[in-house]
Amino acid sequence: MTMTYQDFDKYMMGLPSVWLDYPFGEGVAVYKFGQPEGKIVAVVEKTTQPLRVSLKCDPLLAKNLRAKYETVLPGHNLNKKHWNTIICSGQLSDDEVLDLARLSYEIVSNS
């Protein structure tokens, strides 16, 4: 089974102080931490199949994930050092994607 937008949304909205914004239009969901402006935790291209999720990551881990998985790419339209875009095709399990989402949340909420 591969990650759906609904699965990802449910997980992200369950994290403390996370809220949803659409600064790039209805097709791109941006999950932010904190108010009033918020810091970006995740960017999801809702209409792509398979789902594409961009997450903040430790630079060394980001580089290692890209080397290991062909479906982990430098962050699309984001800082390539600190962000990965994951194509949720099943190469990474749903749990692994959610673990990386949790890591992104922890990086952003602790900064």
C-alpha positions in Angstrom: 0.0 0.0 0.0 1.3 3.5 -0.8 0.7 6.7 1.1 -2.4 8.6 0.3 -2.9 12.3 0.8 -5.7 11.5 3.4 -3.3 9.3 5.4 -0.6 12.0 5.4 -3.0 14.8 6.2 -4.4 12.8 9.2 -0.9 12.2 10.5 0.3 15.8 10.1 -2.9 17.4 11.5 -2.4 15.2 14.6 0.9 16.9 15.5 0.8 19.7 18.1 0.5 23.3 16.7 0.4 22.2 13.0 -1.9 23.9 10.6 -2.7 23.8 6.9 -2.1 26.6 4.4 -2.5 26.9 0.6 -0.1 29.7 -0.3 0.6 28.2 -3.8 -3.0 27.3 -4.6 -5.4 24.4 -3.8 -3.2 21.7 -5.3 -0.3 22.2 -2.9 -0.9 21.6 0.8 1.6 23.4 3.1 1.8 22.2 6.7 3.1 24.8 9.1 4.2 24.8 12.7 3.4 27.7 15.0 1.6 31.0 14.6 1.2 33.6 13.3 3.2 33.0 10.1 4.3 29.5 10.9 7.4 27.6 9.7 7.0 25.1 6.9 7.1 21.4 8.0 5.9 19.7 4.9 4.7 20.5 1.3 2.5 18.0 -0.5 1.5 18.0 -4.1 -2.0 16.7 -3.6 -2.8 15.9 -7.2 0.2 13.9 -8.2 0.1 10.1 -8.5 2.0 8.8 -6.7 1.9 11.4 -3.9 4.9 13.7 -3.6 5.8 14.9 -0.1 8.6 17.4 0.6 10.1 17.3 4.1 12.8 19.1 6.0 15.7 16.8 6.9 19.1 16.8 8.5 21.6 17.5 5.6 23.7 14.4 6.1 20.6 12.1 6.4 19.0 13.9 3.4 22.1 13.1 1.3 22.2 9.5 2.5 18.5 8.9 1.7 19.0 10.3 -1.8 21.9 7.9 -2.4 20.0 4.9 -1.1 16.5 5.5 -2.7 15.7 6.6 -6.3 12.4 8.0 -5.0 14.0 10.4 -2.6 15.0 13.6 -4.5 16.4 17.0 -3.6 13.6 19.2 -2.4 11.5 20.5 -5.3 11.5 24.3 -5.2 13.1 24.2 -1.8 16.6 24.4 -0.2 18.3 21.2 -1.7 20.6 20.8 1.3 17.8 20.7 3.9 14.8 19.3 2.1 13.9 16.1 0.3 11.0 15.3 -1.9 9.7 11.8 -1.5 7.8 10.1 -4.3 5.4 7.8 -2.3 5.5 4.9 -4.7 6.2 2.2 -2.0 10.0 2.2 -2.1 9.8 3.7 1.4 7.1 2.3 3.5 4.3 4.5 4.8 5.8 4.2 8.3 9.2 5.4 7.0 7.5 8.4 5.3 5.7 9.3 8.5 8.9 8.9 10.5 10.6 11.4 8.1 7.5 13.7 8.5 8.0 13.4 12.3 11.7 14.3 12.0 10.8 17.3 9.8 8.3 18.4 12.5 10.9 18.0 15.2 13.6 20.0 13.3 11.1 22.8 12.6 9.5 22.9 16.0 12.9 23.0 17.8 14.4 25.7 15.6 
